[in-house]
């Protein structure tokens, strides 16, 4: 079972993401809204990270650290330009707002990519790697 971390400060989107992860059969290891809440990286395999969190624009740094630790990172943000040309080792970014089906597709794409399976990125997804 794939362990997924959700780093999102918008409660409704965080709950939608949690529901989609569980519905797909994966495990949510946490829902965090700021840098201080992110758990140790050891159990995390895939992370969905917003750029602007309760403590400011800390998402890119969180995502960079997670990706460097071997976590498959997808940024979900209304401000993709913050990421410039991308974050090394992160999978990519998708712009908010997200429709529920699109969210489910992004989650499955990230897990499939993590597991080395052939995966097709959703149409609005910008791949970094």
NORWOLIN-V298912 format. One record per pair of residues at least 12 apart in sequence whose C-alpha atoms are under 7 Angstrom apart, sorted by the first residue. I is the first residue (numbers start at 1). J is the second residue. Records with the same first field share a line. If there is no record, write none. Layout:
BEGIN
I->J, J
END
This chain:
BEGIN
1->26, 27
2->26, 27, 45
3->26, 27, 28, 29, 43, 44, 45, 46
4->27, 28, 29, 44, 45, 46, 47
5->28, 29, 30, 31, 44, 46, 47, 48
6->30, 31, 32, 47, 48, 49
7->31, 32, 33, 48, 49, 50
8->31, 32, 33, 49, 50, 53
9->33, 53, 54
14->31
17->103
20->104
21->107
33->53, 54
34->53, 54, 55
35->58, 62
41->66
44->71
45->71, 72
46->71, 72, 73, 111
47->71, 72, 73, 74
48->73, 74, 75, 76
49->63, 74, 75, 76
50->75, 76, 77
51->77
60->83
64->87
67->89, 90
68->89
72->90, 91, 114
73->90, 91
74->90, 91, 92, 93
75->92, 93, 94
76->93, 94, 95, 96
77->94, 95, 96
78->95, 96, 97
80->93, 95
86->128
87->128
89->129
90->128, 129
91->127, 128, 129
92->125, 126, 127, 128
93->125, 126, 127
94->124, 125, 126
105->122
106->122
109->121
END
